[in-house]
Amino acid sequence: MALTDAQKAQCRMYLGWSMGYDDRDSHLERSMNGLDSKPEVELLITDTLVNGGILATLAAIDAKLIAAHNRLKAAAVGSITLNAAELQMLCREGNRIVARLARLLGVEVREGGGYSSALPSGRTESGAYYPGGNYIGK
């Protein structure tokens, strides 16, 4: 069973690889397509949250980050003091799981990938090399 297009898009997003030029990011694409012959590795990536699947775990962290943003509009609610470090803790855990995904696929986490606050840099004109791994040729 191969990764679905949606699962591949999730992998690209979390790893900081661009979406629009997957034919030129061949190392990641070969790694994801090669999972057909490694079902045990694919299962680690695609399994359910209960079973510790990486993509499901990252989606759960995303949901917790959104909830934390909504909750942390106040420092305290009544006698309950909110954890101001919750966002950083969730991002660190997300980065740990993204690093596991990168190791399983044998690729690097690119600039701006994972739960980084850094924005990808690079030029935008045709023919530019993007730090995200894409060469935009003519």
trRosetta pair geometry for C-beta under 8 A, 3 or more apart (Angstrom, degrees):
i j d omega theta_ij theta_ji phi_ij phi_ji
1 36 7.7 -173 67 -122 22 68
1 39 7.0 76 36 -122 83 103
1 42 6.9 172 82 129 85 150
2 33 7.1 -3 -144 -135 117 55
2 35 6.9 120 -136 78 58 98
2 36 5.3 -18 -86 -80 85 97
2 42 7.9 -110 -134 -132 26 148
3 7 4.2 -128 -170 92 94 124
3 8 5.1 118 121 -57 124 82
3 11 7.3 -10 -171 -14 157 136
3 32 5.4 -65 33 -177 145 101
3 35 6.1 64 -26 56 101 143
3 42 6.7 -143 -58 -141 83 106
3 45 7.3 -34 -95 106 115 137
3 46 6.8 -163 -110 -68 77 127
4 7 4.6 98 51 6 77 101
4 8 7.0 -138 95 -4 42 85
5 8 5.6 -52 -148 37 33 113
5 9 6.4 37 151 -22 65 104
6 9 5.6 -52 -149 34 32 113
6 10 6.6 36 151 -20 63 102
7 10 5.5 -49 -150 33 35 114
7 11 6.5 38 151 -20 65 101
7 45 7.4 97 -180 135 122 112
7 46 6.1 -10 -133 -102 149 103
7 55 6.1 -69 -139 -83 88 168
8 11 5.6 -51 -151 34 34 113
8 12 6.4 35 152 -19 65 104
8 22 7.5 48 150 -131 125 149
8 29 8.0 41 -158 -118 127 68
8 32 5.3 90 -117 172 97 157
9 12 5.7 -52 -149 36 33 112
9 13 6.3 34 153 -21 65 106
9 19 6.2 33 -138 -125 89 108
10 13 5.7 -55 -147 35 31 112
10 14 6.3 21 160 -11 67 108
10 55 5.3 67 121 -138 148 116
10 58 7.4 142 174 83 113 135
10 59 7.8 -38 -143 -62 138 100
11 14 6.2 -61 -145 41 27 103
11 15 5.9 10 163 -6 65 118
11 17 7.8 -2 122 41 76 120
11 28 7.4 168 128 -179 116 114
11 32 6.2 159 74 -94 162 127
11 45 7.4 2 -86 -166 116 132
11 55 7.4 -61 -64 -87 73 111
11 101 6.6 -165 -134 174 84 129
11 105 7.0 113 -167 -63 130 157
12 15 6.1 -71 -142 48 23 102
12 17 4.4 -91 -149 77 77 98
12 18 7.0 -42 175 89 119 16
12 19 5.7 127 116 -88 144 63
12 22 7.0 -75 -89 -95 146 104
12 25 7.7 104 -124 90 110 158
12 28 6.9 103 -98 144 79 149
13 16 7.9 34 174 -65 25 27
13 19 7.2 17 -69 -67 80 105
14 55 8.0 -148 -13 -113 149 71
14 58 5.7 -27 -102 -163 143 161
14 98 5.1 -154 165 -117 104 103
14 101 6.2 35 108 68 133 161
14 113 6.5 62 145 -174 36 94
14 114 6.4 45 179 -94 69 41
15 28 6.9 163 98 -124 155 136
15 98 6.8 170 -86 -168 53 100
15 101 6.6 -123 -70 110 99 119
15 102 6.0 135 -121 -85 104 91
15 105 7.6 -55 -87 58 150 148
15 107 6.3 33 -165 101 145 124
15 108 7.8 119 -174 102 102 41
15 109 5.4 -127 -152 -118 62 62
15 110 6.3 65 143 11 72 89
15 113 5.0 -24 156 -154 26 144
15 114 7.5 32 -113 -50 27 68
16 109 5.7 83 15 179 120 66
16 110 3.3 -150 103 67 114 86
16 111 6.2 167 171 64 146 31
16 112 5.0 136 -137 80 114 70
16 113 2.1 -94 -30 -58 109 100
16 114 6.7 -31 -38 -3 108 64
16 116 7.4 19 -82 24 130 129
16 120 6.9 153 -168 -77 102 114
16 132 6.2 -135 150 -126 80 86
17 22 8.0 79 138 -105 118 72
17 25 5.3 111 -170 -163 123 160
17 28 5.3 -28 -91 -17 172 171
17 107 7.6 -16 -51 151 133 148
17 110 5.7 120 -68 3 57 138
17 113 7.2 29 -18 -91 54 129
17 132 6.0 132 -137 177 35 90
17 133 5.6 -28 -129 40 86 136
18 21 5.5 31 91 33 122 94
18 22 7.9 -141 94 -61 72 59
18 25 6.9 171 50 -42 79 139
18 130 6.7 36 -33 102 139 150
18 132 4.6 87 -37 130 96 138
18 133 6.9 -160 10 58 93 86
18 134 5.0 -32 34 -32 139 137
19 22 7.2 -22 -172 -47 35 99
20 134 7.6 39 74 -126 85 161
21 24 4.4 -27 161 36 105 113
21 25 6.2 105 104 -17 82 94
21 134 4.1 95 68 -135 148 124
21 135 7.9 -178 164 50 150 43
21 136 7.0 -105 -88 -87 151 75
22 25 5.6 -60 -137 46 40 103
22 28 7.7 -96 -145 86 80 109
22 29 5.5 114 172 -80 90 122
23 26 7.3 7 172 -74 37 81
23 29 7.3 34 -105 -47 28 168
24 133 7.8 161 115 132 90 81
24 134 5.4 86 91 -140 128 72
24 135 5.7 -142 180 47 137 76
25 28 5.0 -10 144 36 107 113
25 29 6.0 121 95 -22 76 99
25 133 4.9 69 -113 119 101 124
25 134 6.3 -46 -56 -82 97 77
26 29 5.3 -63 -141 45 37 112
26 30 5.8 40 161 -24 74 104
27 30 6.0 -52 -146 34 25 108
27 31 6.5 26 153 -19 60 108
27 106 8.0 -116 169 106 100 93
27 107 6.0 136 124 -104 108 106
27 133 7.9 -104 39 -164 110 138
28 31 5.6 -57 -150 36 32 114
28 32 6.3 26 156 -15 68 105
28 105 6.7 28 -138 155 70 134
28 107 5.0 35 -91 -92 82 162
28 133 7.6 82 -8 123 123 164
29 32 5.9 -56 -145 39 31 105
29 33 6.0 23 158 -12 66 111
30 33 5.9 -60 -140 45 28 106
30 34 5.8 33 157 -27 65 112
31 34 5.7 -57 -144 33 25 114
31 35 7.5 45 151 -41 55 88
31 105 4.2 85 148 -173 139 86
31 106 5.5 -163 -114 52 130 96
31 107 5.9 -126 5 -34 163 111
32 35 6.1 -33 -170 -5 38 115
32 105 6.7 -2 -65 -132 67 121
33 36 6.8 -18 169 -8 54 107
34 37 6.1 -47 -178 35 66 102
34 38 6.8 31 134 9 80 112
35 38 5.4 -79 -144 60 49 92
35 39 7.6 96 164 -88 77 34
35 41 5.9 -125 -132 89 90 104
35 42 4.1 112 170 -76 118 103
35 45 7.3 -58 -130 28 152 141
36 39 7.9 0 -173 -66 28 74
36 42 7.7 62 -73 -54 25 147
38 41 4.1 8 135 25 118 116
38 42 6.2 138 96 -20 73 88
39 42 5.3 -54 -142 40 38 114
39 43 6.1 46 157 -27 68 102
40 43 5.8 -48 -150 30 29 115
40 44 7.1 36 149 -22 58 99
41 44 5.7 -48 -158 27 38 114
41 45 6.9 30 148 -13 65 105
41 104 5.6 158 -165 -171 104 105
42 45 5.7 -62 -157 39 37 109
42 46 5.8 -3 161 8 74 118
43 46 6.3 -71 -126 54 28 88
43 47 5.2 46 174 -53 70 105
43 53 7.6 -99 165 -105 51 95
44 47 6.6 -21 -117 3 16 114
44 52 7.7 -31 -148 109 66 95
44 53 7.0 157 170 -125 28 56
44 54 6.3 42 141 -19 74 107
44 104 6.2 -155 93 -121 131 150
45 53 6.6 26 129 -164 20 84
45 54 4.9 -39 -129 39 50 117
45 55 6.0 51 168 -19 70 100
45 101 6.7 89 -117 -126 97 89
45 104 6.4 -178 -64 114 104 153
46 53 5.7 -53 115 -151 18 128
46 54 8.0 -12 -38 43 28 82
46 55 6.2 8 -106 24 44 125
47 51 4.2 -84 155 91 127 122
47 52 6.5 21 88 69 126 56
47 53 3.3 -167 71 -72 63 103
47 56 6.9 -86 97 12 53 131
48 51 5.0 81 59 20 81 98
48 53 5.5 117 39 0 13 126
48 56 5.6 75 -169 -62 32 173
49 52 7.6 48 -174 -70 31 19
49 53 6.4 -70 -68 43 32 93
49 56 3.9 -133 -65 146 71 122
49 57 6.2 141 -127 -71 75 55
49 59 7.7 -98 -77 65 114 102
49 60 5.5 99 -127 -45 132 135
52 57 6.5 13 -161 -57 49 127
53 56 4.1 65 77 19 107 113
53 57 6.4 -177 86 -15 51 87
54 57 5.7 -58 -145 35 28 112
54 58 6.4 24 158 -16 65 106
54 97 5.9 160 -147 178 83 100
54 100 6.2 -154 -112 98 123 112
54 101 5.0 141 170 -80 149 97
54 104 7.4 -139 -33 17 159 152
55 58 5.8 -53 -146 37 32 110
55 59 6.4 34 153 -20 64 105
55 101 8.0 92 -63 -104 66 131
56 59 5.6 -52 -147 36 32 112
56 60 6.4 35 152 -21 64 104
57 60 5.6 -54 -151 34 32 113
57 61 6.6 33 150 -19 64 103
57 97 5.4 -148 109 -140 125 152
58 61 5.5 -49 -148 35 36 113
58 62 6.5 43 150 -23 64 100
58 94 6.3 86 -131 -141 78 87
58 97 5.7 -168 -72 112 86 135
58 98 7.0 87 -104 -69 127 78
58 101 7.7 -3 -46 -41 138 142
59 62 5.5 -47 -151 32 35 116
59 63 6.6 36 150 -19 64 102
60 63 5.6 -51 -151 35 35 112
60 64 6.4 35 150 -18 65 105
61 64 5.5 -53 -147 38 34 112
61 65 6.3 40 152 -24 65 102
61 90 5.7 154 -163 -174 91 95
61 93 6.2 -163 -116 99 131 106
61 94 4.5 162 143 -83 154 97
61 97 7.0 -176 -18 30 149 146
61 115 7.8 -83 137 -73 133 136
62 65 5.7 -53 -151 32 31 114
62 66 6.7 30 152 -18 64 103
62 94 7.9 94 -58 -111 62 133
63 66 5.8 -52 -152 34 33 111
63 67 6.4 31 151 -16 65 107
64 67 5.6 -54 -146 40 34 111
64 68 6.1 37 154 -23 67 107
64 90 5.5 -163 106 -125 116 137
65 68 5.6 -53 -144 36 30 112
65 69 6.5 36 154 -23 63 101
65 87 6.7 76 -137 -132 81 76
65 90 5.2 177 -78 124 83 147
65 91 7.5 80 -103 -64 123 74
65 94 7.7 2 -51 -46 129 143
66 69 5.8 -49 -152 29 31 113
66 70 6.8 26 152 -14 62 105
67 70 5.8 -59 -154 38 34 110
67 71 6.1 28 152 -17 68 112
68 71 5.6 -58 -141 41 32 110
68 72 5.7 23 164 -18 69 115
68 86 4.8 -157 -140 117 132 124
68 87 5.4 171 126 -76 138 74
68 90 6.4 -159 -3 -9 157 150
69 72 6.3 -61 -136 38 22 104
69 87 7.3 75 -72 -96 69 118
70 73 6.9 -31 -179 -19 35 108
71 74 8.0 -80 166 43 51 78
71 82 6.2 173 144 -135 103 139
71 86 8.0 -13 80 69 125 158
72 82 5.9 -179 -106 138 67 145
72 84 6.9 111 -142 -120 119 56
72 86 6.9 -160 -67 51 127 120
72 87 6.9 -56 -11 -37 164 112
74 77 5.8 96 94 -65 137 81
74 82 6.8 115 93 2 71 138
75 81 6.9 -15 149 -150 76 77
75 82 6.1 -150 -171 44 31 101
75 84 6.8 -9 -129 -70 84 110
76 79 7.9 -49 180 -173 112 8
76 80 6.5 164 -161 88 71 50
76 81 4.7 -32 -104 -106 98 60
76 82 6.3 -156 -88 3 38 81
77 80 5.1 -11 65 65 82 104
77 82 6.9 63 -2 -43 92 105
82 86 7.4 -65 167 -9 89 132
83 86 4.4 101 96 -49 105 98
83 89 7.7 -19 139 10 130 138
85 88 5.2 -56 -167 46 70 113
85 89 5.7 75 134 -29 87 103
86 89 5.6 -59 -146 37 31 113
86 90 6.3 29 158 -18 67 106
87 90 5.9 -57 -150 37 29 109
87 91 6.4 27 154 -17 65 107
88 91 5.7 -55 -146 38 32 111
88 92 6.3 35 154 -21 66 104
89 92 5.8 -52 -149 34 30 111
89 93 6.5 28 153 -15 63 106
90 93 5.7 -55 -148 39 32 110
90 94 6.2 36 151 -21 65 106
90 115 7.6 -160 119 -151 73 161
91 94 5.4 -51 -145 37 32 115
91 95 6.3 34 154 -20 65 103
91 115 4.0 -170 -150 135 78 136
91 117 8.0 1 -152 -43 154 91
92 95 5.7 -53 -149 35 31 111
92 96 6.6 36 150 -23 63 102
92 115 7.8 -99 -40 74 20 138
93 96 5.5 -49 -151 31 35 115
93 97 6.6 29 153 -14 65 104
94 97 5.9 -59 -151 39 33 106
94 98 6.2 34 152 -20 68 107
94 114 6.4 138 126 -178 94 81
94 115 3.9 86 90 -36 130 137
95 98 5.5 -50 -140 38 34 113
95 99 6.3 40 155 -23 64 102
95 114 4.7 58 -113 174 73 134
95 115 5.1 -101 -53 38 83 101
95 116 7.6 92 -97 -56 113 68
96 99 5.8 -52 -152 32 29 113
96 100 6.8 32 147 -20 60 102
97 100 5.4 -48 -154 31 38 116
97 101 6.7 42 147 -20 65 100
98 101 5.5 -49 -152 33 37 115
98 102 6.5 39 149 -20 66 102
98 109 5.8 72 140 -106 113 135
98 113 6.7 167 176 142 142 98
98 114 3.9 177 81 -111 167 91
98 115 7.0 -173 -11 -9 140 80
99 102 5.5 -50 -148 35 34 114
99 103 6.4 35 152 -19 65 103
99 109 6.6 -63 -91 -29 60 136
99 114 7.5 23 -45 -101 70 135
100 103 5.8 -53 -149 35 32 111
100 104 6.4 32 153 -20 64 105
101 104 5.8 -56 -149 35 30 111
101 105 6.4 10 159 -2 65 111
102 105 6.2 -69 -146 49 27 98
102 106 7.9 -150 164 25 56 6
102 107 5.5 -105 -151 78 76 68
102 108 6.2 28 -163 -147 130 17
102 109 5.0 -81 -70 -48 148 83
103 106 7.4 31 -173 -73 30 40
109 113 4.4 -152 -178 88 84 132
109 114 5.2 21 -168 -34 141 111
110 113 4.7 98 58 -25 65 125
110 120 7.4 19 134 -106 107 113
110 131 6.6 147 -175 135 104 80
110 132 5.2 90 150 -131 152 54
110 133 6.0 -97 -96 -23 144 108
111 116 7.5 -116 -174 100 44 167
111 118 6.3 -80 -174 114 82 126
111 120 5.3 117 104 -116 97 69
111 121 6.8 -51 132 21 148 79
111 131 4.7 -1 31 130 134 131
111 132 6.9 -102 56 -73 86 61
112 116 5.6 -143 -136 79 23 128
112 118 5.5 -113 -83 100 61 80
112 119 5.7 22 -105 -167 119 23
112 120 3.7 -73 -2 -52 152 77
112 131 8.0 110 6 95 108 116
112 132 7.1 -42 51 -85 121 100
113 116 6.3 58 64 9 35 122
120 130 7.2 28 163 -180 127 102
120 131 5.9 -170 -161 68 90 107
120 132 5.3 6 -146 -54 147 107
121 131 5.9 45 64 7 71 137
122 128 6.3 128 168 145 96 124
122 129 7.2 -117 -145 104 115 51
122 130 4.2 63 179 -131 167 65
122 131 5.1 -149 -62 3 113 83
122 132 7.0 -88 -13 3 153 87
123 128 3.9 -141 82 -133 101 146
123 129 8.0 54 41 49 98 50
123 130 7.8 -129 52 -86 55 66
124 128 6.5 -17 -23 32 3 155
125 128 5.4 109 63 -35 64 116
126 136 5.7 -116 -141 123 52 110
126 137 7.7 38 178 170 87 15
126 138 5.6 70 158 -80 127 85
127 135 8.0 -7 -159 -177 37 80
127 136 6.3 -71 -28 88 16 79
127 137 6.4 52 -102 -121 61 41
127 138 6.3 -12 -64 -34 95 93
128 136 5.8 12 50 42 69 110
129 134 7.6 166 -156 86 48 46
129 135 5.5 -19 -106 -101 73 77
130 133 6.7 -31 88 38 89 30
130 134 4.5 9 43 53 121 87
130 135 7.6 -154 18 -72 77 31
130 136 7.1 64 -20 -19 107 102
